[in-house]
Amino acid sequence: MTESLSFVTMKEAIRTIVWKDASVVLLDQRALPLEERYLVCKDYREVIAAIKNLAIRGAPAIGVAAAMGIALGMLSVGDDSYQEVARQFDDICSQFAASRPTARNLFWAIERMRSRFSESSEELTGGPGRAAGQNGSSERTGHGENGLLRIQESLISEAVRIGDEDIEINIRLGQNGRGLIPNGARVLTHCNAGALATAGYGTALGVIRAAWSEGKKIHVYADETRPVLQGARITIWELMRDGIPCTLITDSMAAFLMKLKKVDLVIVGADRIAANGDTANKIGTYNLAVLAHAHRLPFYIAAPVSTIDVSLADGSMIPIEERDHTEVARCGGMQTAPAGVSIWNPAFDVTPSELITAIITEKGVIRPPFDAGIRTFY
Ligand code: MRU
C-alpha cells in the first residue's frame, strides 16, 4: 500500500524505514527524486518484494528491513506448538535470506533475529533443551504474556533496536571519518551510501555530513551510477536536501575529473568486506579505485562492522548478485538497446584491498594490513 505519511517526512533527518502500528513503513526509493512516497507493508512478503525491487536498498537498510520484516511475519503466526512456531520462523528467515545475496548486513540482521528468537523461546520454555522446536517440543506456546505474544514483542523490539543502533553506528562512523576529509575537499562518491542506504544518516555520506557539520567547506561529486542511477536519483537528492554543495557526473567522467585535479579523495560504502579487506560495493566502484590509484588519490570505504564477513578469506568468495537485464536495456522507462541483445548485469564488483587507503568503521579507522586491523575490530 502506498501512503503519504507526515511523521516520516521530518525535514531535519531522513528516516528510511520505521516500525509503525504493526506495519513496516519505508520510503519508496524507486520514486525518488520526483516523489516522496511511502510503502506501508502489512505483510512480510511485501517487505521481501520491496528489498528485491529496490524500493529499499543499501546494505544496512536491507538488514533493518529484513529484521522488521521477520518481526512482521511472526505477527501472522498462529498459536501452535513450539515446533510449528519455530518452523514458521525459520521459513520466514529463509525467505528473507534469499531476497538479495551480496549485502552481508542482511545475513547479519537475520542472525540477530534468530538469536533473539532462541533466547525468548528459551525464556519461555526454561532452557535451551526445551527451546521452541529445538527438541521437537509439541507444547503450545500459549497466547498472552507468557506465550507467543512475548516472542512477537521480543522480535519487534529487537528489529526496532537494530534500526536505532544503525543510526547511532553511522553517527559514530561519521565522527571517526570526518578527520580524513580536509577543509575545502572535493570528494567523489558512487552509488548511494547515505541516509537512504541505512536506517538514517549514512556511511560514506555520514562521513561527509560529519565533516560538513563541523564547518568544513566541501564539494561532493556524485557518479550517476548506471544502471539504476542511485547516485543521480538518491545521493544528489540527499545532498541538495542538506544544502551540501554537489555536482552530478556520469560514471565515465570520473577519470577526466581526476586528471583535471578537481577531486581530492574518493569515499564509498560497502556491501560486504572480506577478512583481507577486499570490498564488494556497487558496480563501478572498482573502476574508481583503479582511477584513484592511478591519480594518487586516497580511496576510502565507510561501513559498519556488520558489513565485514570474516568467514570469507578474500573478495573472490563474495556472492555477486546479477540483476534483471532490463535494468541495462532500458533507461528512464525507455528501451535503449536493441531487443534481444545479450546483456551482463552484475550489481556489484569487488575492489582489491591493495587499492583501499582505509576502511572507516564505527569502531575506528582500519589501515593496511587490513586482515590484522579487521581481526582487532571484529
Ligand atoms: O543495489 P543497491 O542500491 O542496494 O547497492 C547499494 C550499494 O552498493 C551501497 O553503496 C552499499 O550498500 C553501501 S550502503 C551504506
Boltz pocket constraint, residues with backbone or C-beta under 6 A from the ligand:
constraints:
  - pocket:
      binder: B
      contacts: [[A, 56], [A, 57], [A, 58], [A, 59], [A, 60], [A, 103], [A, 190], [A, 191], [A, 192], [A, 193], [A, 194], [A, 197], [A, 198], [A, 202], [A, 203], [A, 204], [A, 230], [A, 268], [A, 269], [A, 270], [A, 271], [A, 281], [A, 282], [A, 283], [A, 302], [A, 347]]
      max_distance: 6.0
